[in-house]
Amino acid sequence: MGKLTTHVLDTMHGIPGANIQVELFRIEGEVLTKVKALTTNADGRTDAPVLAGEDFVIGKYQLVFHVANYYRDKGVEIDEIPFLDDVVIRFGLSEKTSHYHVPLLVSPYSFSTYRGS
């Protein structure tokens, strides 16, 4: 069976992004359905796969990483309206038996992602 995992790296501080709120939504047409809410652990990862087993369904998804709150909690001065508040990554799962890994490398002013393994 396939699975979906993620992790966050805080490139401003050079550390894992711990205690970041992450939400997963399934996208069907214009409708977003919340599937799960998680929090990253001390290693910047979720304790379990975001999706696995019967929950792993082919389709379009969106991960939302609440990064402004994370940086505020670390004492970083963030504008009232932050440049990056919630980082949204939309992606597709097309292979039922594959491992999809969607990492986030983030600072208060930039982010990047890729399909990892």
N, C-alpha and C positions, 0 to 999 in steps of 0.2 A: 504494500500500500504506500501511497505517496504521503508526503508531509510538507508543511510550511513552517519555517522557522525564521527568526529575526534576531538581530542584536543592534545595539547602538554604541557608537564610539564618539565620545566628546572630543573633537579635535582642538577645541580651545584650550582644554586642560590636559590633553593627552591621556585620558583615562576612559574606562568604560562608562557609559551613560546609565547610572544606577537610579532606580526609582522613577523612571519615566513612564507616564501613563500612555498606553497604546490601545487603540481600538481597531477592530477589524470589521469591515462592512462588505457584504456581498452586493454587487451591482447587477441589476436586471432591468435593462432599458434605462429609464430615468429614476428608478426606485433604488434607494440604498437601504439595506436591511442590516441592522447591527447584529453581528454574529457573536462577538466576544470582546471583553475588555480585560486587559492584562497590565501588569507592571513589571518593568525590567528588574532583574536581581542585581547583586553587587558586581557581577561580571558583565552587565549590560545586556543580558539575554533574558528570555522568559524561561521560567522553570520547566515548562513543558512546551512541546510544539504548539504553534498558534492553531494549526489544523493538523489532524492526523486521523487515521482509521476511517470510520464511517462519516466523520465530519468533513473529510477531505473530498470536496466536490469540485469537479471541473467548472470553470466559470471565470467571471471578472470580479476582482476584489479591490478594496481600498484599505490601506493601513493609514492610520492617523497617529502621529507621534506628537504629544503635547510638550514641546521643547521649551517654550517661554517660561512655563511654570518651573521646569527643571532648572533653568539658569537663574531665575529669581531665587529659588531655594538655595542655590550655591552662592548667593550674594552678588551675582553679576548685575550691574545696573542695566536694566532693560527699559526702553521707552514705554509709556503707558499703552501706546499702540505699537507693539514690537514689530520689527521687520519680519522675523519668523516667529509666529505664534504656534500654529499647528502645522507640521509638515505632513503633506498628503502624498502618498505614493499609490498610484493605480497600476494594476498589473493583471495578467491573466494566468490561470492555471489550466494547461491544456493536456497534460499527460498524467493519467491517474496513478502511475507508479513512480513518479519522479520526486526527488527532494528539491523543493524550491526554497532558497534562502534569500531573504530580502533584508540586507543590512542598511543601516543609516549611519553615515558619517556626518556629523553636524557641529556647527558653531552658532552663535546668535545671528550670524549674517550669511551663512552659506550651508549647503548640504549637498551630498551626493549619495548615490545608491548604485547597485549593480545586482545582477543575478549571481549569487554566490553558490557555494556547494557545502 
